[in-house]
Amino acid sequence: MAKKTITKRSWAEPFKIKMVELLKMTTPEQRLKSIAAAGYNTFLLKSEDVYIDLLTDSGTNAMSDRQWAGLMLGDEAYAGSRNYYHLETAVKKFYGYKYLIPTHQGRGAENILSKCMIKPGDIIPGNMYFTTTRLHQELAGGIFEDVIIDEAHDSFNLHPFKGNIDLNKVEAIIKKHGAAKIPYICVATTVNMAGGQPIALENLKALRKLTEKHGIKIILDMTRVAENAYFIQQREKGYSNKSIAAIVKEICSLTDGATMSAKKDALVNIGGFLAVNDKKVFEEARNMVVIYEGLHTYGGLAGRDMEAMAIGIEESVSDDHMAARVGQVIYLGEKLIDAGVPIVQPIGGHGVFIDAKKFLPHVKQAQFPAQALAAAIYTDSGVRTMERGVVSAGRKANGENYFPKLELVRLTIPRRVYTQAHMDVITESIEHVYSNRKKIKGLQMIYEPKYLRFFQARFKPI
Ligand SMILES: *Cc1c(COP(=O)(O)O)cnc(C)c1O
């Protein structure tokens, strides 16, 4: 008999499971009732009615035994907690920023940063908007300008770094408004709204050169910086032999400060921070944090949460962790591509994004195709996804809807939570919905909150 040659070597998670959380199984009838009661908004479902929860990768991470042990080491002193100093050490060691202000989560940091740095009428260029980031910029009187490359708006364009910044767009803004009107450029790593698409170091270096010439700062939205570093390691020339940790440090070194939602990359369930290198900005932010979050050595967090975050930051920059993390997302994405489902490509770092305009060409964007599709997927299998399209984009200051080019359903994968078998079940459900897609109808919005409407809006079928 001929010897079988082994051509494929699978990867597996670099951990084993120590504790499990049981899931409730539901029937199609129960799910129909639940989604109607939730106003066809997956944010309004009860978690216990969900089988596989891909709503978000935010705060849904499974912590390691080391992190859980860290919770027991919480120093709950009001001021000067030991855990704050551990966190400060981790931020300096792995990200390289000089000054740290913990916040309850990312938007707490965005609020303080925006209030400290933005004056009414200022322009803040960024590589695609993020919901809370843009809102805090606007509430501080700023105007967001999208400077991401055009390729990012095309779900089938295979550009390896669709998070890149178009330097011509930045130059045009500087020319039009003057550098003095631009307090900083907001650079996101693995751009969430573009489908988890990374920015290249080459692009960031070129941006740094340009902004230095004009005295403009760069603030990093470093929420998924390690996932971005993984793509740089895999795709960018000259980085295949560098560690994720080294690449993360290099990204941060090209910026003046950062806001962080630690609920993503940093493997915790709650937490965030603002980190800056400029002492004056730090002092102002440190003063402001006591108004909105808490004292500057806890910023709205328990000591134990800061301890878990410090440990999570270290675990997040491990090469093995990141290969399995993004590897699982790519596994799911490739299965969906094989099934013919239209998804954003290249596959992103934290989730797979279905192109709802292509999935449901018969539903007009004003009838919320991505919202309708998310409801249909839940009804089919209890898999909870979320809308990233016209509902998430909200309204402009003049009251008109933003109609984003990308109308997406996000399948966000929590870190270290689900198995390959879960990924298979998800694929089978979406394949089933895809083969019955003609039956899916659009929705009408019947309740619309003023801010970040996607969280609480309610709908009814047309
Ligand atoms: C989640 C997120 C934020 C906001 O952070 P929260 O912790 O949810 O307040 C900011 N930017 C990006 C890119 C995010 O994904």
PDBQT file of the ligand as one rigid body, heavy atoms in Angstrom, charges set to zero:
ROOT
HETATM    1  C1  LIG A 501     -15.588  48.763  21.313  1.00  0.00    +0.000 C 
HETATM    2  C2  LIG A 501     -14.859  49.836  20.651  1.00  0.00    +0.000 A 
HETATM    3  C3  LIG A 501     -14.749  51.116  21.199  1.00  0.00    +0.000 A 
HETATM    4  C4  LIG A 501     -15.486  51.526  22.460  1.00  0.00    +0.000 C 
HETATM    5  O1  LIG A 501     -15.121  50.803  23.553  1.00  0.00    +0.000 OA
HETATM    6  P1  LIG A 501     -16.132  50.358  24.727  1.00  0.00    +0.000 P 
HETATM    7  O2  LIG A 501     -15.249  49.598  25.643  1.00  0.00    +0.000 OA
HETATM    8  O3  LIG A 501     -17.214  49.562  24.117  1.00  0.00    +0.000 OA
HETATM    9  O4  LIG A 501     -16.637  51.616  25.357  1.00  0.00    +0.000 OA
HETATM   10  C5  LIG A 501     -13.977  52.051  20.530  1.00  0.00    +0.000 A 
HETATM   11  N1  LIG A 501     -13.381  51.748  19.367  1.00  0.00    +0.000 NA
HETATM   12  C6  LIG A 501     -13.476  50.546  18.791  1.00  0.00    +0.000 A 
HETATM   13  C7  LIG A 501     -12.802  50.270  17.499  1.00  0.00    +0.000 C 
HETATM   14  C8  LIG A 501     -14.226  49.545  19.402  1.00  0.00    +0.000 A 
HETATM   15  O5  LIG A 501     -14.351  48.355  18.806  1.00  0.00    +0.000 OA
ENDROOT
TORSDOF 0
